[in-house]
Amino acid sequence: MYPTGSAAYDRTITVFSPDGRLFQVEYAREAVKRGTTACGITYKDGVLLAVDKNIISKLIVPASIEKIFKVDEHIGIATSGLVADARRLIDEARMKAQRAKVAYNEPINVATLTQNLCDLKQLYTQYGGARPFGTALLIAGLNDKPSLFETDPSGAFTEYTASAIGMGKTDVENLFEKEYKKNMSRKKSIEMVLKALNSVSEDKLKADYVEIVTIESESMYQQVSTEEISESIGRAID
């Protein structure tokens, strides 16, 4: 007896449903929606990424939870969804960045790297015997100008001035649409992402549980200190 309804079309990634859907890709998107909230903003001097690690046990060492990864001096990637899947894509990104530097003697373009990663993601939606990557990425970098790209498990990608992924995506993006302004300062941008993360956090945001990196032409990839985050939380929330 053959399965009926949607169950007949979610057994493999290579089968479309009658209305043109790939259920395995949609399931991967659901994995992203259950992930921790990450957001990114382009501002006057660069671009930043911020993640609430959403640590639920005091026994966990916060530093052991990594949600933002350095790819090169001018590129960082924030993840949401299955972190193990994300690490596979991060390794690929690092290899492509180093190969470009060796081959062309210049940093890889952020848009080029994004497209390369999304080409790999798309492959995993096309062939049997594999499943899509259950992760979305925010790829932030700086070439001639600050750039921020959001990628989807399907392999689609879009460039934004400000965006978010994970369980708090909708609420954070609503806040950005109301309050984001072009050419914001670094200080104001940090305060905005902290305000956004706090708005979707179950408890009051803690500096130890937040990770923020900035990428600017002078300092390039740089992690924001816990002390600065704590001070910014005080201004953004209180």
C-alpha positions as CSV (number, residue, x, y, z in Angstrom):
1,M,0.0,0.0,0.0
2,Y,1.4,3.4,-1.0
3,P,1.5,6.3,1.4
4,T,-1.0,9.1,0.8
5,G,-1.1,12.8,1.3
6,S,2.1,14.7,2.2
7,A,3.7,11.5,3.6
8,A,4.1,10.3,0.0
9,Y,6.4,13.2,-0.9
10,D,8.7,13.6,2.2
11,R,10.5,10.3,2.0
12,T,13.3,11.7,-0.2
13,I,14.7,15.1,-1.1
14,T,14.3,14.5,-4.9
15,V,10.5,14.2,-5.0
16,F,8.4,17.3,-5.5
17,S,4.8,17.4,-4.1
18,P,2.0,18.2,-6.6
19,D,2.1,21.8,-5.5
20,G,5.9,22.1,-6.1
21,R,7.2,21.8,-2.6
22,L,10.3,19.9,-1.3
23,F,9.3,18.9,2.2
24,Q,12.8,18.0,3.3
25,V,13.9,21.6,2.6
26,E,10.9,22.9,4.6
27,Y,11.8,20.6,7.5
28,A,15.3,22.0,7.4
29,R,13.8,25.5,7.6
30,E,11.9,24.4,10.7
31,A,15.2,23.3,12.3
32,V,16.5,26.9,11.7
33,K,13.4,28.4,13.3
34,R,14.1,26.4,16.4
35,G,17.7,27.7,16.6
36,T,19.0,30.6,18.7
37,T,18.5,34.1,17.4
38,A,21.3,35.7,15.5
39,C,21.3,39.1,13.8
40,G,23.5,41.4,11.8
41,I,23.7,45.1,10.9
42,T,25.7,47.1,8.5
43,Y,26.7,50.5,9.8
44,K,28.8,53.5,8.9
45,D,32.2,52.0,9.4
46,G,31.5,48.3,9.0
47,V,29.2,45.4,9.8
48,L,28.5,43.4,13.0
49,L,27.1,40.0,14.0
50,A,25.4,39.3,17.3
51,V,24.1,36.0,18.8
52,D,22.3,35.2,22.0
53,K,23.7,31.8,23.0
54,N,20.5,31.0,25.0
55,I,22.3,29.0,27.6
56,I,19.7,27.1,29.8
57,S,22.0,25.5,32.3
58,K,24.5,27.2,34.7
59,L,26.7,24.1,34.3
60,I,27.5,25.0,30.7
61,V,30.7,27.0,30.1
62,P,29.5,29.9,27.9
63,A,32.8,30.2,26.0
64,S,32.4,26.6,24.8
65,I,29.3,27.6,22.8
66,E,30.4,29.0,19.5
67,K,27.8,30.6,17.2
68,I,29.9,33.1,15.3
69,F,32.9,31.9,13.3
70,K,35.8,33.7,11.8
71,V,36.4,32.8,8.2
72,D,39.0,35.3,7.3
73,E,40.2,38.7,8.5
74,H,37.4,40.4,6.7
75,I,34.6,37.8,7.0
76,G,32.5,36.3,9.8
77,I,29.5,34.0,9.8
78,A,26.7,33.6,12.4
79,T,24.7,30.5,12.5
80,S,21.3,29.3,13.6
81,G,19.9,25.7,13.5
82,L,22.1,22.6,13.6
83,V,25.5,23.9,14.6
84,A,27.2,20.6,13.5
85,D,25.8,21.2,9.9
86,A,27.0,24.8,10.1
87,R,30.6,23.7,11.0
88,R,30.8,21.7,7.8
89,L,29.9,24.9,5.8
90,I,32.3,27.0,7.9
91,D,35.2,24.6,7.0
92,E,34.2,24.9,3.4
93,A,34.1,28.7,3.6
94,R,37.6,28.8,5.2
95,M,39.1,26.6,2.5
96,K,37.6,28.7,-0.2
97,A,38.8,31.9,1.4
98,Q,42.4,30.6,1.7
99,R,42.4,29.2,-1.9
100,A,41.3,32.5,-3.2
101,K,44.1,34.3,-1.3
102,V,46.7,31.9,-2.7
103,A,45.4,31.9,-6.3
104,Y,44.6,35.6,-6.6
105,N,46.7,37.2,-3.9
106,E,43.7,39.1,-2.6
107,P,40.8,38.5,-0.1
108,I,37.8,36.6,-1.4
109,N,34.8,38.7,-2.2
110,V,32.0,38.3,0.3
111,A,29.3,37.9,-2.4
112,T,31.5,35.2,-4.2
113,L,31.9,33.2,-1.0
114,T,28.2,33.4,-0.2
115,Q,27.3,32.1,-3.7
116,N,29.9,29.3,-3.4
117,L,28.4,28.2,0.0
118,C,24.9,28.4,-1.4
119,D,25.8,26.3,-4.4
120,L,26.9,23.6,-2.0
121,K,23.7,23.9,0.0
122,Q,21.7,23.6,-3.2
123,L,23.4,20.4,-4.2
124,Y,22.1,18.8,-1.0
125,T,18.5,19.6,-2.1
126,Q,19.0,17.9,-5.5
127,Y,20.5,14.4,-5.0
128,G,19.2,11.3,-3.2
129,G,21.1,9.8,-0.3
130,A,21.6,13.1,1.5
131,R,19.6,15.7,3.3
132,P,19.7,19.5,3.2
133,F,21.9,21.4,5.7
134,G,19.7,22.3,8.7
135,T,21.2,25.7,9.2
136,A,20.9,29.3,8.0
137,L,23.9,31.6,7.9
138,L,24.4,35.3,8.2
139,I,27.6,36.1,6.3
140,A,29.1,39.5,7.1
141,G,32.2,40.9,5.5
142,L,34.0,43.9,4.1
143,N,35.5,44.4,0.7
144,D,34.9,47.8,-0.9
145,K,31.8,48.2,1.4
146,P,30.2,46.4,4.3
147,S,28.1,43.5,3.2
148,L,25.6,41.2,5.0
149,F,24.0,38.1,3.3
150,E,21.4,35.8,4.7
151,T,21.3,32.2,3.3
152,D,18.6,29.6,3.4
153,P,18.8,25.8,3.6
154,S,17.5,25.7,0.0
155,G,20.6,27.5,-1.2
156,A,18.9,30.8,-1.8
157,F,20.6,34.0,-0.5
158,T,19.7,37.7,-0.2
159,E,21.7,40.8,0.7
160,Y,20.4,42.9,3.6
161,T,21.4,46.1,5.5
162,A,20.0,44.4,8.7
163,S,18.6,40.9,9.2
164,A,18.1,38.1,11.6
165,I,17.8,34.3,11.7
166,G,16.5,31.8,14.2
167,M,13.5,31.6,16.5
168,G,13.3,35.4,17.0
169,K,13.7,36.4,13.3
170,T,10.3,38.0,12.8
171,D,10.3,40.1,16.0
172,V,13.9,41.2,15.5
173,E,13.4,42.2,11.9
174,N,10.2,44.2,12.9
175,L,12.3,46.2,15.3
176,F,15.0,46.8,12.7
177,E,12.4,48.0,10.2
178,K,11.2,50.6,12.7
179,E,14.5,51.7,14.2
180,Y,17.4,50.9,11.7
181,K,19.0,53.9,10.0
182,K,21.8,53.9,7.4
183,N,25.2,55.2,8.5
184,M,24.6,54.4,12.2
185,S,27.6,54.5,14.5
186,R,29.2,51.3,15.9
187,K,28.0,52.2,19.4
188,K,24.3,52.7,18.3
189,S,24.5,49.5,16.2
190,I,25.6,47.4,19.2
191,E,22.9,48.9,21.3
192,M,20.3,48.1,18.7
193,V,21.2,44.4,18.3
194,L,21.3,44.0,22.1
195,K,17.8,45.7,22.4
196,A,16.6,43.3,19.6
197,L,18.0,40.2,21.3
198,N,16.6,41.2,24.6
199,S,13.2,41.6,23.1
200,V,13.1,37.9,22.1
201,S,14.9,36.5,25.1
202,E,13.0,34.6,27.8
203,D,15.0,36.2,30.6
204,K,16.9,39.5,30.8
205,L,19.9,39.5,28.5
206,K,23.3,38.6,30.1
207,A,26.6,39.9,28.7
208,D,28.2,36.5,29.3
209,Y,25.7,34.8,27.1
210,V,26.0,37.2,24.1
211,E,28.6,37.1,21.4
212,I,29.2,40.1,19.1
213,V,31.9,40.6,16.5
214,T,32.5,43.7,14.3
215,I,34.3,43.9,11.0
216,E,35.8,47.3,10.0
217,S,38.4,48.4,7.6
218,E,40.9,49.4,10.3
219,S,40.4,46.7,12.9
220,M,38.9,44.0,10.6
221,Y,37.4,41.0,12.5
222,Q,37.2,41.8,16.2
223,Q,35.3,40.3,19.0
224,V,33.5,42.8,21.3
225,S,34.5,42.4,24.9
226,T,32.2,41.3,27.6
227,E,32.7,44.6,29.5
228,E,31.6,46.6,26.5
229,I,28.6,44.4,25.9
230,S,27.6,44.8,29.6
231,E,27.9,48.6,29.3
232,S,25.9,48.6,26.1
233,I,23.2,46.4,27.6
234,G,22.7,48.9,30.3
235,R,22.2,51.7,27.8
236,A,20.1,49.7,25.4
237,I,17.7,48.1,27.9
238,D,17.5,50.1,31.1
